[in-house]
Amino acid sequence: MNKQTINDEIEKLSEKAQALVTDTVTIAGDEMGKAREGLAAALNRGREIYDQIRSKEMEGTCAVKKAMNEHAVKAIAISIGIGALIGFFTSRRCPAKCE
């Protein structure tokens, strides 16, 4: 699942829950009032959690981009070094086969 699919599903769930709250307004009774309040509170809490996760994800993305930009030369040097070692070890031939 990608971010857009998750966002769409959360939006659909929110719309359905709000429609349920709106549709049940006409039903009398203390129990339905409590149920509507609980549902509304759960929706609000879900939105808060979603916003927190989204902001942390954005912070993490920015931190990775910043680290990549600051240490690009080191990352490239390490990659070249590892590639050279792998090439050296895989290209070595047994001395008995050289003759």
GROMACS elastic network, one bead per residue, 0.5 to 0.9 nm:
[ bonds ]
;  ai    aj funct       b0    kb
    1     4     6  0.82028   500
    1     5     6  0.61754   500
    1     6     6  0.67948   500
    2     5     6  0.54490   500
    2     6     6  0.64205   500
    2     7     6  0.87322   500
    3     6     6  0.51248   500
    3     7     6  0.60461   500
    3     8     6  0.85426   500
    4     8     6  0.60645   500
    4     9     6  0.85647   500
    5     8     6  0.50614   500
    5     9     6  0.61419   500
    5    10     6  0.85893   500
    6     9     6  0.51090   500
    6    10     6  0.61197   500
    6    11     6  0.85006   500
    7    10     6  0.51800   500
    7    11     6  0.60999   500
    7    12     6  0.86206   500
    8    11     6  0.50787   500
    8    12     6  0.61527   500
    8    13     6  0.86256   500
    9    12     6  0.50763   500
    9    13     6  0.61524   500
    9    14     6  0.85359   500
   10    13     6  0.51073   500
   10    14     6  0.60906   500
   10    15     6  0.85865   500
   11    14     6  0.50654   500
   11    15     6  0.61384   500
   11    16     6  0.86174   500
   12    15     6  0.51183   500
   12    16     6  0.61503   500
   12    17     6  0.85654   500
   13    16     6  0.51620   500
   13    17     6  0.61011   500
   13    18     6  0.85590   500
   14    17     6  0.51569   500
   14    18     6  0.61167   500
   14    19     6  0.85292   500
   14    43     6  0.68691   500
   15    18     6  0.51507   500
   15    19     6  0.60907   500
   15    20     6  0.85743   500
   16    19     6  0.50300   500
   16    20     6  0.61457   500
   16    21     6  0.86910   500
   17    21     6  0.62900   500
   17    22     6  0.86437   500
   17    39     6  0.74089   500
   17    40     6  0.81375   500
   17    43     6  0.78227   500
   18    21     6  0.50622   500
   18    22     6  0.61651   500
   18    23     6  0.85412   500
   18    39     6  0.86443   500
   18    40     6  0.77807   500
   18    43     6  0.85886   500
   19    23     6  0.59557   500
   19    24     6  0.85122   500
   20    23     6  0.50707   500
   20    24     6  0.60960   500
   20    25     6  0.87253   500
   20    36     6  0.84313   500
   21    24     6  0.53437   500
   21    25     6  0.64875   500
   21    35     6  0.87906   500
   21    36     6  0.56946   500
   21    37     6  0.86846   500
   21    39     6  0.76905   500
   21    40     6  0.77303   500
   22    25     6  0.55129   500
   22    26     6  0.83198   500
   22    36     6  0.89198   500
   23    26     6  0.68701   500
   23    27     6  0.82475   500
   24    27     6  0.52806   500
   24    28     6  0.83718   500
   24    32     6  0.74165   500
   24    33     6  0.87032   500
   24    36     6  0.78319   500
   25    28     6  0.74830   500
   25    32     6  0.82957   500
   25    33     6  0.80395   500
   25    36     6  0.83426   500
   27    32     6  0.70936   500
   27    33     6  0.87107   500
   28    31     6  0.85228   500
   28    32     6  0.69779   500
   28    33     6  0.78296   500
   29    32     6  0.56279   500
   29    33     6  0.65385   500
   29    34     6  0.89209   500
   30    33     6  0.51267   500
   30    34     6  0.63094   500
   30    35     6  0.86516   500
   31    34     6  0.51489   500
   31    35     6  0.61446   500
   31    36     6  0.86548   500
   32    36     6  0.60376   500
   32    37     6  0.84952   500
   33    36     6  0.51544   500
   33    37     6  0.61988   500
   33    38     6  0.85777   500
   34    37     6  0.50885   500
   34    38     6  0.60734   500
   34    39     6  0.85344   500
   35    38     6  0.50800   500
   35    39     6  0.61051   500
   35    40     6  0.85489   500
   36    39     6  0.50874   500
   36    40     6  0.60621   500
   36    41     6  0.85232   500
   37    40     6  0.51174   500
   37    41     6  0.61097   500
   37    42     6  0.85683   500
   38    41     6  0.50960   500
   38    42     6  0.61184   500
   38    43     6  0.86061   500
   39    42     6  0.50350   500
   39    43     6  0.61539   500
   39    44     6  0.86382   500
   40    43     6  0.51132   500
   40    44     6  0.62658   500
   40    45     6  0.86518   500
   41    44     6  0.51391   500
   41    45     6  0.61368   500
   41    46     6  0.85210   500
   42    45     6  0.50802   500
   42    46     6  0.60175   500
   42    47     6  0.86063   500
   43    46     6  0.50446   500
   43    47     6  0.62577   500
   43    48     6  0.87017   500
   44    47     6  0.51547   500
   44    48     6  0.63081   500
   44    49     6  0.87486   500
   45    48     6  0.50428   500
   45    49     6  0.62011   500
   45    50     6  0.85473   500
   46    49     6  0.51547   500
   46    50     6  0.60829   500
   46    51     6  0.85801   500
   47    50     6  0.50555   500
   47    51     6  0.61293   500
   47    52     6  0.86085   500
   48    51     6  0.51454   500
   48    52     6  0.62074   500
   48    53     6  0.86871   500
   49    52     6  0.50667   500
   49    53     6  0.61680   500
   49    54     6  0.85142   500
   50    53     6  0.51854   500
   50    54     6  0.60735   500
   50    55     6  0.86274   500
   51    54     6  0.50767   500
   51    55     6  0.61504   500
   51    56     6  0.86299   500
   52    55     6  0.52431   500
   52    56     6  0.62300   500
   52    57     6  0.85837   500
   53    56     6  0.51678   500
   53    57     6  0.60826   500
   53    58     6  0.86172   500
   54    57     6  0.50685   500
   54    58     6  0.62416   500
   54    59     6  0.86995   500
   55    58     6  0.50649   500
   55    59     6  0.62150   500
   55    60     6  0.86538   500
   56    59     6  0.50031   500
   56    60     6  0.61490   500
   56    61     6  0.85882   500
   57    60     6  0.51037   500
   57    61     6  0.61800   500
   57    62     6  0.86457   500
   58    61     6  0.50969   500
   58    62     6  0.62041   500
   58    63     6  0.86221   500
   59    62     6  0.51666   500
   59    63     6  0.61746   500
   59    64     6  0.87319   500
   60    63     6  0.50667   500
   60    64     6  0.62451   500
   60    65     6  0.86494   500
   61    64     6  0.52565   500
   61    65     6  0.62562   500
   61    66     6  0.86051   500
   62    65     6  0.51382   500
   62    66     6  0.60576   500
   62    67     6  0.85750   500
   63    66     6  0.50838   500
   63    67     6  0.61130   500
   63    68     6  0.85566   500
   64    67     6  0.51298   500
   64    68     6  0.61057   500
   64    69     6  0.85965   500
   65    68     6  0.51191   500
   65    69     6  0.61868   500
   65    70     6  0.86270   500
   66    69     6  0.51539   500
   66    70     6  0.61075   500
   66    71     6  0.85579   500
   67    70     6  0.51254   500
   67    71     6  0.59733   500
   67    72     6  0.80161   500
   68    71     6  0.53849   500
   68    72     6  0.54245   500
   68    75     6  0.78859   500
   69    72     6  0.53727   500
   69    73     6  0.87297   500
   70    73     6  0.81847   500
   70    74     6  0.89647   500
   71    74     6  0.53386   500
   71    75     6  0.62147   500
   71    76     6  0.87099   500
   72    75     6  0.51194   500
   72    76     6  0.61735   500
   72    77     6  0.85737   500
   73    76     6  0.51740   500
   73    77     6  0.60817   500
   73    78     6  0.85739   500
   74    77     6  0.50433   500
   74    78     6  0.60612   500
   74    79     6  0.84982   500
   75    78     6  0.52141   500
   75    79     6  0.61446   500
   75    80     6  0.86454   500
   76    79     6  0.50748   500
   76    80     6  0.61647   500
   76    81     6  0.85708   500
   77    80     6  0.51512   500
   77    81     6  0.61046   500
   77    82     6  0.86128   500
   78    81     6  0.50331   500
   78    82     6  0.61021   500
   78    83     6  0.84678   500
   79    82     6  0.52238   500
   79    83     6  0.60686   500
   79    84     6  0.85395   500
   80    83     6  0.50530   500
   80    84     6  0.60623   500
   80    85     6  0.86515   500
   81    84     6  0.50734   500
   81    85     6  0.62534   500
   81    86     6  0.86478   500
   82    85     6  0.51488   500
   82    86     6  0.61865   500
   82    87     6  0.85229   500
   83    86     6  0.51502   500
   83    87     6  0.60484   500
   83    88     6  0.85085   500
   84    87     6  0.50226   500
   84    88     6  0.60028   500
   84    89     6  0.86274   500
   85    88     6  0.50138   500
   85    89     6  0.61679   500
   85    90     6  0.84833   500
   86    89     6  0.53164   500
   86    90     6  0.60299   500
   86    91     6  0.84162   500
   87    90     6  0.52717   500
   87    91     6  0.59216   500
   87    92     6  0.85298   500
   88    91     6  0.53807   500
   88    92     6  0.62533   500
   89    92     6  0.54677   500
   89    93     6  0.88270   500
   90    93     6  0.82268   500
   93    96     6  0.83765   500
   93    97     6  0.69448   500
   93    98     6  0.70603   500
   94    97     6  0.55247   500
   94    98     6  0.67960   500
   95    98     6  0.52722   500
   95    99     6  0.74161   500
   96    99     6  0.62705   500
